[in-house]
């Protein structure tokens, strides 16, 4: 995938997550966005981070000490985990 397609697809991914979080109660789930990053924090202070990894052409999702790396799969039209083969959404 070329750089322009990657940036477009990753922006769409981040926007999809943001739109899904918007209607949620901010006392239960809060989120913040910055360039290429969505940080999600729950009331119990558990934090998740989804971010664009431009150098690797991947989306990375981290929770605690665990991280998942997702590659764009053109055939499936989805972000797919590079180890377990599961879809991001």
Biopython code that builds the backbone (N, CA, C, O; Angstrom):
import numpy as np
from Bio.PDB.StructureBuilder import StructureBuilder

atoms = [
    (1, "UNK", "N", (0.857, -1.165, 0.000)),
    (1, "UNK", "CA", (0.000, 0.000, 0.000)),
    (1, "UNK", "C", (0.905, 1.229, 0.000)),
    (1, "UNK", "O", (1.885, 1.290, 0.741)),
    (2, "UNK", "N", (0.565, 2.206, -0.838)),
    (2, "UNK", "CA", (1.384, 3.406, -0.860)),
    (2, "UNK", "C", (1.036, 4.309, 0.329)),
    (2, "UNK", "O", (0.011, 4.114, 0.982)),
    (3, "UNK", "N", (1.875, 5.275, 0.599)),
    (3, "UNK", "CA", (1.744, 6.142, 1.781)),
    (3, "UNK", "C", (0.398, 6.867, 1.802)),
    (3, "UNK", "O", (-0.232, 6.952, 2.856)),
    (4, "UNK", "N", (-0.048, 7.383, 0.679)),
    (4, "UNK", "CA", (-1.309, 8.114, 0.617)),
    (4, "UNK", "C", (-2.495, 7.214, 0.976)),
    (4, "UNK", "O", (-3.377, 7.627, 1.728)),
    (5, "UNK", "N", (-2.522, 6.005, 0.453)),
    (5, "UNK", "CA", (-3.596, 5.057, 0.780)),
    (5, "UNK", "C", (-3.551, 4.668, 2.254)),
    (5, "UNK", "O", (-4.586, 4.562, 2.910)),
    (6, "UNK", "N", (-2.338, 4.456, 2.766)),
    (6, "UNK", "CA", (-2.202, 4.100, 4.177)),
    (6, "UNK", "C", (-2.751, 5.210, 5.077)),
    (6, "UNK", "O", (-3.515, 4.932, 6.001)),
    (7, "UNK", "N", (-2.375, 6.446, 4.820)),
    (7, "UNK", "CA", (-2.844, 7.561, 5.647)),
    (7, "UNK", "C", (-4.361, 7.678, 5.572)),
    (7, "UNK", "O", (-5.011, 7.908, 6.592)),
    (8, "UNK", "N", (-4.926, 7.524, 4.396)),
    (8, "UNK", "CA", (-6.385, 7.596, 4.237)),
    (8, "UNK", "C", (-7.067, 6.480, 5.027)),
    (8, "UNK", "O", (-8.026, 6.729, 5.758)),
    (9, "UNK", "N", (-6.574, 5.260, 4.880)),
    (9, "UNK", "CA", (-7.187, 4.117, 5.584)),
    (9, "UNK", "C", (-7.026, 4.246, 7.100)),
    (9, "UNK", "O", (-7.955, 3.946, 7.850)),
    (10, "UNK", "N", (-5.867, 4.685, 7.546)),
    (10, "UNK", "CA", (-5.656, 4.824, 8.992)),
    (10, "UNK", "C", (-6.511, 5.956, 9.558)),
    (10, "UNK", "O", (-7.040, 5.830, 10.662)),
    (11, "UNK", "N", (-6.653, 7.045, 8.833)),
    (11, "UNK", "CA", (-7.541, 8.133, 9.279)),
    (11, "UNK", "C", (-8.987, 7.652, 9.379)),
    (11, "UNK", "O", (-9.694, 7.995, 10.326)),
    (12, "UNK", "N", (-9.424, 6.858, 8.404)),
    (12, "UNK", "CA", (-10.781, 6.296, 8.450)),
    (12, "UNK", "C", (-10.957, 5.404, 9.669)),
    (12, "UNK", "O", (-12.011, 5.426, 10.304)),
    (13, "UNK", "N", (-9.954, 4.633, 9.998)),
    (13, "UNK", "CA", (-9.990, 3.750, 11.163)),
    (13, "UNK", "C", (-10.140, 4.567, 12.443)),
    (13, "UNK", "O", (-11.006, 4.279, 13.269)),
    (14, "UNK", "N", (-9.303, 5.578, 12.603)),
    (14, "UNK", "CA", (-9.356, 6.415, 13.803)),
    (14, "UNK", "C", (-10.690, 7.153, 13.905)),
    (14, "UNK", "O", (-11.241, 7.294, 14.996)),
    (15, "UNK", "N", (-11.200, 7.617, 12.787)),
    (15, "UNK", "CA", (-12.488, 8.311, 12.780)),
    (15, "UNK", "C", (-13.623, 7.364, 13.158)),
    (15, "UNK", "O", (-14.540, 7.756, 13.880)),
    (16, "UNK", "N", (-13.571, 6.142, 12.686)),
    (16, "UNK", "CA", (-14.598, 5.152, 13.021)),
    (16, "UNK", "C", (-14.631, 4.893, 14.530)),
    (16, "UNK", "O", (-15.704, 4.808, 15.127)),
    (17, "UNK", "N", (-13.462, 4.769, 15.133)),
    (17, "UNK", "CA", (-13.386, 4.558, 16.584)),
    (17, "UNK", "C", (-13.933, 5.768, 17.327)),
    (17, "UNK", "O", (-14.715, 5.620, 18.267)),
    (18, "UNK", "N", (-13.531, 6.950, 16.915)),
    (18, "UNK", "CA", (-13.997, 8.181, 17.560)),
    (18, "UNK", "C", (-15.515, 8.301, 17.486)),
    (18, "UNK", "O", (-16.160, 8.628, 18.482)),
    (19, "UNK", "N", (-16.085, 8.041, 16.325)),
    (19, "UNK", "CA", (-17.546, 8.131, 16.174)),
    (19, "UNK", "C", (-18.265, 7.114, 17.057)),
    (19, "UNK", "O", (-19.346, 7.395, 17.574)),
    (20, "UNK", "N", (-17.674, 5.944, 17.229)),
    (20, "UNK", "CA", (-18.285, 4.922, 18.089)),
    (20, "UNK", "C", (-18.238, 5.336, 19.559)),
    (20, "UNK", "O", (-19.116, 4.964, 20.338)),
    (21, "UNK", "N", (-17.223, 6.101, 19.938)),
    (21, "UNK", "CA", (-17.064, 6.510, 21.332)),
    (21, "UNK", "C", (-17.879, 7.753, 21.700)),
    (21, "UNK", "O", (-18.220, 7.941, 22.868)),
    (22, "UNK", "N", (-18.191, 8.590, 20.732)),
    (22, "UNK", "CA", (-18.869, 9.867, 21.005)),
    (22, "UNK", "C", (-20.162, 9.752, 21.804)),
    (22, "UNK", "O", (-20.366, 10.556, 22.714)),
    (23, "UNK", "N", (-21.038, 8.808, 21.517)),
    (23, "UNK", "CA", (-22.305, 8.764, 22.263)),
    (23, "UNK", "C", (-22.192, 8.178, 23.676)),
    (23, "UNK", "O", (-23.169, 8.199, 24.424)),
    (24, "UNK", "N", (-21.032, 7.661, 24.049)),
    (24, "UNK", "CA", (-20.884, 7.028, 25.357)),
    (24, "UNK", "C", (-20.772, 8.076, 26.468)),
    (24, "UNK", "O", (-20.304, 9.193, 26.245)),
    (25, "UNK", "N", (-21.206, 7.695, 27.653)),
    (25, "UNK", "CA", (-21.157, 8.577, 28.821)),
    (25, "UNK", "C", (-19.696, 8.872, 29.174)),
    (25, "UNK", "O", (-18.936, 7.945, 29.455)),
    (26, "UNK", "N", (-19.291, 10.154, 29.163)),
    (26, "UNK", "CA", (-17.892, 10.484, 29.455)),
    (26, "UNK", "C", (-17.468, 10.164, 30.890)),
    (26, "UNK", "O", (-16.272, 10.101, 31.176)),
    (27, "UNK", "N", (-18.422, 9.961, 31.787)),
    (27, "UNK", "CA", (-18.068, 9.528, 33.142)),
    (27, "UNK", "C", (-17.679, 8.054, 33.175)),
    (27, "UNK", "O", (-17.012, 7.602, 34.105)),
    (28, "UNK", "N", (-18.095, 7.315, 32.164)),
    (28, "UNK", "CA", (-17.776, 5.889, 32.066)),
    (28, "UNK", "C", (-16.608, 5.615, 31.121)),
    (28, "UNK", "O", (-15.734, 4.799, 31.413)),
    (29, "UNK", "N", (-16.610, 6.316, 29.979)),
    (29, "UNK", "CA", (-15.564, 6.149, 28.968)),
    (29, "UNK", "C", (-15.210, 7.522, 28.428)),
    (29, "UNK", "O", (-16.057, 8.217, 27.867)),
    (30, "UNK", "N", (-13.971, 7.903, 28.598)),
    (30, "UNK", "CA", (-13.505, 9.182, 28.073)),
    (30, "UNK", "C", (-12.477, 8.883, 26.994)),
    (30, "UNK", "O", (-11.806, 7.852, 27.037)),
    (31, "UNK", "N", (-12.354, 9.783, 26.027)),
    (31, "UNK", "CA", (-11.359, 9.576, 24.990)),
    (31, "UNK", "C", (-10.788, 10.915, 24.556)),
    (31, "UNK", "O", (-11.421, 11.962, 24.692)),
    (32, "UNK", "N", (-9.591, 10.849, 24.036)),
    (32, "UNK", "CA", (-8.918, 12.028, 23.502)),
    (32, "UNK", "C", (-8.256, 11.631, 22.196)),
    (32, "UNK", "O", (-7.821, 10.493, 22.020)),
    (33, "UNK", "N", (-8.189, 12.577, 21.298)),
    (33, "UNK", "CA", (-7.540, 12.330, 20.017)),
    (33, "UNK", "C", (-6.418, 13.341, 19.821)),
    (33, "UNK", "O", (-6.490, 14.479, 20.286)),
    (34, "UNK", "N", (-5.415, 12.908, 19.143)),
    (34, "UNK", "CA", (-4.365, 13.794, 18.653)),
    (34, "UNK", "C", (-3.926, 13.215, 17.325)),
    (34, "UNK", "O", (-4.473, 12.202, 16.892)),
    (35, "UNK", "N", (-2.984, 13.808, 16.685)),
    (35, "UNK", "CA", (-2.608, 13.385, 15.343)),
    (35, "UNK", "C", (-2.237, 11.905, 15.304)),
    (35, "UNK", "O", (-1.155, 11.511, 15.739)),
    (36, "UNK", "N", (-3.149, 11.097, 14.776)),
    (36, "UNK", "CA", (-2.888, 9.675, 14.599)),
    (36, "UNK", "C", (-3.049, 8.806, 15.824)),
    (36, "UNK", "O", (-2.627, 7.650, 15.818)),
    (37, "UNK", "N", (-3.664, 9.348, 16.899)),
    (37, "UNK", "CA", (-3.804, 8.594, 18.143)),
    (37, "UNK", "C", (-5.185, 8.817, 18.750)),
    (37, "UNK", "O", (-5.684, 9.941, 18.782)),
    (38, "UNK", "N", (-5.796, 7.736, 19.229)),
    (38, "UNK", "CA", (-7.008, 7.817, 20.046)),
    (38, "UNK", "C", (-6.690, 7.116, 21.364)),
    (38, "UNK", "O", (-6.328, 5.940, 21.386)),
    (39, "UNK", "N", (-6.831, 7.860, 22.462)),
    (39, "UNK", "CA", (-6.614, 7.306, 23.795)),
    (39, "UNK", "C", (-7.972, 7.157, 24.459)),
    (39, "UNK", "O", (-8.747, 8.112, 24.519)),
    (40, "UNK", "N", (-8.260, 5.966, 24.957)),
    (40, "UNK", "CA", (-9.549, 5.652, 25.578)),
    (40, "UNK", "C", (-9.285, 5.320, 27.042)),
    (40, "UNK", "O", (-8.436, 4.485, 27.356)),
    (41, "UNK", "N", (-10.025, 5.985, 27.939)),
    (41, "UNK", "CA", (-9.844, 5.707, 29.360)),
    (41, "UNK", "C", (-11.203, 5.448, 30.004)),
    (41, "UNK", "O", (-12.160, 6.200, 29.815)),
    (42, "UNK", "N", (-11.255, 4.366, 30.766)),
    (42, "UNK", "CA", (-12.487, 3.984, 31.445)),
    (42, "UNK", "C", (-12.501, 4.546, 32.864)),
    (42, "UNK", "O", (-11.476, 5.008, 33.363)),
    (43, "UNK", "N", (-13.660, 4.505, 33.506)),
    (43, "UNK", "CA", (-13.825, 5.064, 34.848)),
    (43, "UNK", "C", (-12.857, 4.451, 35.851)),
    (43, "UNK", "O", (-12.447, 5.114, 36.804)),
    (44, "UNK", "N", (-12.489, 3.186, 35.641)),
    (44, "UNK", "CA", (-11.549, 2.522, 36.561)),
    (44, "UNK", "C", (-10.083, 2.813, 36.210)),
    (44, "UNK", "O", (-9.169, 2.174, 36.731)),
    (45, "UNK", "N", (-9.878, 3.790, 35.316)),
    (45, "UNK", "CA", (-8.553, 4.270, 34.875)),
    (45, "UNK", "C", (-7.812, 3.299, 33.953)),
    (45, "UNK", "O", (-6.632, 3.502, 33.666)),
    (46, "UNK", "N", (-8.479, 2.267, 33.497)),
    (46, "UNK", "CA", (-7.881, 1.388, 32.493)),
    (46, "UNK", "C", (-7.809, 2.182, 31.193)),
    (46, "UNK", "O", (-8.782, 2.809, 30.774)),
    (47, "UNK", "N", (-6.639, 2.141, 30.568)),
    (47, "UNK", "CA", (-6.407, 2.960, 29.376)),
    (47, "UNK", "C", (-6.031, 2.092, 28.187)),
    (47, "UNK", "O", (-5.266, 1.137, 28.317)),
    (48, "UNK", "N", (-6.578, 2.436, 27.023)),
    (48, "UNK", "CA", (-6.283, 1.781, 25.758)),
    (48, "UNK", "C", (-5.836, 2.854, 24.776)),
    (48, "UNK", "O", (-6.310, 3.989, 24.824)),
    (49, "UNK", "N", (-4.933, 2.493, 23.901)),
    (49, "UNK", "CA", (-4.436, 3.444, 22.915)),
    (49, "UNK", "C", (-4.436, 2.785, 21.537)),
    (49, "UNK", "O", (-3.891, 1.696, 21.353)),
    (50, "UNK", "N", (-5.053, 3.461, 20.580)),
    (50, "UNK", "CA", (-5.020, 3.044, 19.184)),
    (50, "UNK", "C", (-4.244, 4.113, 18.438)),
    (50, "UNK", "O", (-4.587, 5.294, 18.494)),
    (51, "UNK", "N", (-3.204, 3.700, 17.746)),
    (51, "UNK", "CA", (-2.441, 4.714, 17.024)),
    (51, "UNK", "C", (-1.918, 4.217, 15.689)),
    (51, "UNK", "O", (-1.737, 3.025, 15.442)),
    (52, "UNK", "N", (-1.689, 5.204, 14.852)),
    (52, "UNK", "CA", (-1.158, 4.968, 13.519)),
    (52, "UNK", "C", (0.353, 4.815, 13.640)),
    (52, "UNK", "O", (1.021, 5.646, 14.257)),
    (53, "UNK", "N", (0.885, 3.755, 13.051)),
    (53, "UNK", "CA", (2.330, 3.530, 13.004)),
    (53, "UNK", "C", (2.764, 3.634, 11.546)),
    (53, "UNK", "O", (2.854, 2.637, 10.830)),
    (54, "UNK", "N", (3.028, 4.854, 11.134)),
    (54, "UNK", "CA", (3.301, 5.145, 9.733)),
    (54, "UNK", "C", (4.519, 4.396, 9.205)),
    (54, "UNK", "O", (4.502, 3.912, 8.074)),
    (55, "UNK", "N", (5.564, 4.297, 10.000)),
    (55, "UNK", "CA", (6.784, 3.625, 9.528)),
    (55, "UNK", "C", (6.526, 2.157, 9.191)),
    (55, "UNK", "O", (7.179, 1.592, 8.313)),
    (56, "UNK", "N", (5.565, 1.539, 9.897)),
    (56, "UNK", "CA", (5.257, 0.122, 9.672)),
    (56, "UNK", "C", (4.010, -0.092, 8.818)),
    (56, "UNK", "O", (3.668, -1.232, 8.500)),
    (57, "UNK", "N", (3.323, 0.997, 8.440)),
    (57, "UNK", "CA", (2.046, 0.897, 7.719)),
    (57, "UNK", "C", (1.044, 0.046, 8.486)),
    (57, "UNK", "O", (0.325, -0.757, 7.892)),
    (58, "UNK", "N", (0.995, 0.219, 9.793)),
    (58, "UNK", "CA", (0.105, -0.570, 10.639)),
    (58, "UNK", "C", (-0.698, 0.350, 11.563)),
    (58, "UNK", "O", (-0.397, 1.532, 11.725)),
    (59, "UNK", "N", (-1.730, -0.245, 12.159)),
    (59, "UNK", "CA", (-2.441, 0.357, 13.275)),
    (59, "UNK", "C", (-2.050, -0.466, 14.491)),
    (59, "UNK", "O", (-2.081, -1.696, 14.452)),
    (60, "UNK", "N", (-1.680, 0.216, 15.574)),
    (60, "UNK", "CA", (-1.297, -0.472, 16.801)),
    (60, "UNK", "C", (-2.320, -0.181, 17.875)),
    (60, "UNK", "O", (-2.747, 0.962, 18.044)),
    (61, "UNK", "N", (-2.714, -1.213, 18.600)),
    (61, "UNK", "CA", (-3.671, -1.093, 19.698)),
    (61, "UNK", "C", (-2.997, -1.641, 20.941)),
    (61, "UNK", "O", (-2.533, -2.781, 20.949)),
    (62, "UNK", "N", (-2.940, -0.832, 21.992)),
    (62, "UNK", "CA", (-2.257, -1.243, 23.211)),
    (62, "UNK", "C", (-3.197, -1.155, 24.395)),
    (62, "UNK", "O", (-3.995, -0.224, 24.512)),
    (63, "UNK", "N", (-3.088, -2.140, 25.273)),
    (63, "UNK", "CA", (-3.869, -2.197, 26.506)),
    (63, "UNK", "C", (-2.972, -2.780, 27.577)),
    (63, "UNK", "O", (-2.617, -3.958, 27.529)),
    (64, "UNK", "N", (-2.602, -1.946, 28.552)),
    (64, "UNK", "CA", (-1.691, -2.421, 29.584)),
    (64, "UNK", "C", (-0.369, -2.812, 28.970)),
    (64, "UNK", "O", (0.238, -2.031, 28.237)),
    (65, "UNK", "N", (0.084, -4.027, 29.268)),
    (65, "UNK", "CA", (1.368, -4.506, 28.757)),
    (65, "UNK", "C", (1.229, -5.248, 27.426)),
    (65, "UNK", "O", (2.215, -5.773, 26.908)),
    (66, "UNK", "N", (0.032, -5.297, 26.875)),
    (66, "UNK", "CA", (-0.232, -6.051, 25.645)),
    (66, "UNK", "C", (-0.433, -5.100, 24.475)),
    (66, "UNK", "O", (-0.999, -4.019, 24.635)),
    (67, "UNK", "N", (0.026, -5.499, 23.314)),
    (67, "UNK", "CA", (-0.162, -4.700, 22.103)),
    (67, "UNK", "C", (-0.473, -5.606, 20.924)),
    (67, "UNK", "O", (0.003, -6.739, 20.842)),
    (68, "UNK", "N", (-1.270, -5.088, 20.030)),
    (68, "UNK", "CA", (-1.633, -5.791, 18.805)),
    (68, "UNK", "C", (-1.261, -4.901, 17.631)),
    (68, "UNK", "O", (-1.390, -3.679, 17.700)),
    (69, "UNK", "N", (-0.796, -5.527, 16.545)),
    (69, "UNK", "CA", (-0.405, -4.796, 15.345)),
    (69, "UNK", "C", (-1.292, -5.264, 14.192)),
    (69, "UNK", "O", (-1.409, -6.460, 13.925)),
    (70, "UNK", "N", (-1.904, -4.311, 13.525)),
    (70, "UNK", "CA", (-2.866, -4.624, 12.470)),
    (70, "UNK", "C", (-2.376, -4.108, 11.127)),
    (70, "UNK", "O", (-1.974, -2.952, 10.998)),
    (71, "UNK", "N", (-2.416, -4.985, 10.130)),
    (71, "UNK", "CA", (-2.091, -4.639, 8.747)),
    (71, "UNK", "C", (-3.389, -4.523, 7.961)),
    (71, "UNK", "O", (-4.369, -5.204, 8.263)),
    (72, "UNK", "N", (-3.392, -3.661, 6.955)),
    (72, "UNK", "CA", (-4.555, -3.560, 6.080)),
    (72, "UNK", "C", (-4.578, -4.748, 5.138)),
    (72, "UNK", "O", (-3.590, -5.036, 4.461)),
    (73, "UNK", "N", (-5.713, -5.439, 5.096)),
    (73, "UNK", "CA", (-5.917, -6.570, 4.195)),
    (73, "UNK", "C", (-6.868, -6.104, 3.096)),
    (73, "UNK", "O", (-8.062, -5.909, 3.325)),
    (74, "UNK", "N", (-6.320, -5.935, 1.920)),
    (74, "UNK", "CA", (-7.112, -5.398, 0.800)),
    (74, "UNK", "C", (-8.266, -6.325, 0.432)),
    (74, "UNK", "O", (-9.366, -5.855, 0.141)),
    (75, "UNK", "N", (-8.030, -7.632, 0.442)),
    (75, "UNK", "CA", (-9.078, -8.591, 0.073)),
    (75, "UNK", "C", (-10.246, -8.546, 1.055)),
    (75, "UNK", "O", (-11.403, -8.634, 0.646)),
    (76, "UNK", "N", (-9.950, -8.412, 2.338)),
    (76, "UNK", "CA", (-10.995, -8.377, 3.367)),
    (76, "UNK", "C", (-11.499, -6.969, 3.645)),
    (76, "UNK", "O", (-12.514, -6.782, 4.316)),
    (77, "UNK", "N", (-10.771, -5.971, 3.116)),
    (77, "UNK", "CA", (-11.101, -4.569, 3.370)),
    (77, "UNK", "C", (-11.193, -4.309, 4.876)),
    (77, "UNK", "O", (-12.159, -3.728, 5.369)),
    (78, "UNK", "N", (-10.148, -4.764, 5.596)),
    (78, "UNK", "CA", (-10.155, -4.678, 7.054)),
    (78, "UNK", "C", (-8.727, -4.641, 7.586)),
    (78, "UNK", "O", (-7.779, -5.061, 6.922)),
    (79, "UNK", "N", (-8.605, -4.120, 8.814)),
    (79, "UNK", "CA", (-7.339, -4.162, 9.544)),
    (79, "UNK", "C", (-7.279, -5.504, 10.272)),
    (79, "UNK", "O", (-8.143, -5.811, 11.094)),
    (80, "UNK", "N", (-6.251, -6.302, 9.963)),
    (80, "UNK", "CA", (-6.134, -7.664, 10.479)),
    (80, "UNK", "C", (-4.866, -7.779, 11.333)),
    (80, "UNK", "O", (-3.791, -7.333, 10.934)),
    (81, "UNK", "N", (-5.016, -8.388, 12.522)),
    (81, "UNK", "CA", (-3.899, -8.593, 13.433)),
    (81, "UNK", "C", (-2.847, -9.478, 12.774)),
    (81, "UNK", "O", (-3.172, -10.505, 12.178)),
    (82, "UNK", "N", (-1.590, -9.073, 12.885)),
    (82, "UNK", "CA", (-0.524, -9.798, 12.196)),
    (82, "UNK", "C", (-0.113, -11.102, 12.874)),
    (82, "UNK", "O", (0.697, -11.841, 12.314)),
    (83, "UNK", "N", (-0.640, -11.410, 14.052)),
    (83, "UNK", "CA", (-0.303, -12.678, 14.719)),
    (83, "UNK", "C", (-1.475, -13.637, 14.777)),
    (83, "UNK", "O", (-1.335, -14.816, 14.454)),
    (84, "UNK", "N", (-2.633, -13.137, 15.187)),
    (84, "UNK", "CA", (-3.782, -14.003, 15.392)),
    (84, "UNK", "C", (-4.795, -13.972, 14.250)),
    (84, "UNK", "O", (-5.708, -14.797, 14.205)),
    (85, "UNK", "N", (-4.637, -13.033, 13.336)),
    (85, "UNK", "CA", (-5.518, -12.967, 12.180)),
    (85, "UNK", "C", (-6.916, -12.445, 12.446)),
    (85, "UNK", "O", (-7.811, -12.626, 11.621)),
    (86, "UNK", "N", (-7.119, -11.790, 13.607)),
    (86, "UNK", "CA", (-8.445, -11.243, 13.908)),
    (86, "UNK", "C", (-8.552, -9.810, 13.415)),
    (86, "UNK", "O", (-7.558, -9.093, 13.299)),
    (87, "UNK", "N", (-9.780, -9.415, 13.130)),
    (87, "UNK", "CA", (-10.040, -8.077, 12.632)),
    (87, "UNK", "C", (-10.085, -7.082, 13.792)),
    (87, "UNK", "O", (-10.541, -7.413, 14.887)),
    (88, "UNK", "N", (-9.615, -5.880, 13.546)),
    (88, "UNK", "CA", (-9.594, -4.835, 14.562)),
    (88, "UNK", "C", (-10.991, -4.527, 15.083)),
    (88, "UNK", "O", (-11.177, -4.375, 16.290)),
    (89, "UNK", "N", (-11.973, -4.435, 14.198)),
    (89, "UNK", "CA", (-13.315, -4.077, 14.646)),
    (89, "UNK", "C", (-14.138, -5.302, 14.963)),
    (89, "UNK", "O", (-15.299, -5.182, 15.355)),
]
sb = StructureBuilder()
sb.init_structure("model")
sb.init_model(0)
sb.init_chain("A")
sb.init_seg("    ")
for serial, (resi, resn, name, xyz) in enumerate(atoms, 1):
    if name == "N":
        sb.init_residue(resn, " ", resi, " ")
    sb.init_atom(name, np.array(xyz, "f"), 0.0, 1.0, " ", f" {name:<3s}", serial, name[0])
structure = sb.get_structure()
